[in-house]
Amino acid sequence: MGIEEIILIALVLLVLFGAKRIPEMMKGIGKGISQFNEEKNATDDKEDEKD
């Protein structure tokens, strides 16, 4: 993906959601990724204990 595509996607998001909502959405996505990684690590730890 080139810089032009990234800029285009950013502009579309800005138009659709507005400048105020984008940071809120990114914060929510970041929290979701963090929770996913925590759960994945916890599951991996439990599987290691079984072996």
C-alpha positions in Angstrom: 0.0 0.0 0.0 1.5 3.3 -1.1 1.4 6.7 0.6 -1.3 7.9 -1.8 -3.7 5.1 -0.7 -3.0 5.8 3.0 -3.8 9.5 2.5 -7.0 8.7 0.6 -8.2 6.3 3.3 -7.4 9.0 6.0 -9.3 11.6 4.1 -12.3 9.3 3.7 -12.3 8.5 7.4 -12.0 12.2 8.3 -15.0 13.0 6.1 -17.1 10.1 7.3 -16.5 10.4 11.0 -15.1 13.9 11.7 -11.9 14.9 13.4 -13.3 14.5 16.9 -14.4 10.8 16.5 -11.3 9.4 14.9 -9.1 9.5 18.1 -11.9 7.9 20.1 -12.1 5.1 17.5 -8.4 4.5 17.5 -8.4 4.4 21.3 -11.1 1.7 21.2 -9.3 -0.3 18.6 -6.1 -0.1 20.6 -7.9 -1.4 23.7 -9.4 -4.2 21.7 -6.0 -5.3 20.4 -4.5 -5.1 23.9 -7.3 -7.3 25.3 -6.9 -9.8 22.4 -3.2 -10.1 23.0 -3.7 -10.5 26.8 -6.2 -13.3 26.2 -4.0 -14.9 23.6 -1.0 -14.9 26.0 -3.1 -16.3 28.8 -4.3 -19.1 26.6 -0.7 -19.8 25.5 0.4 -19.9 29.1 -2.3 -22.4 30.0 -1.4 -24.7 27.1 2.3 -24.6 28.1 1.3 -25.7 31.6 -0.5 -28.7 30.3 2.6 -30.0 28.4 
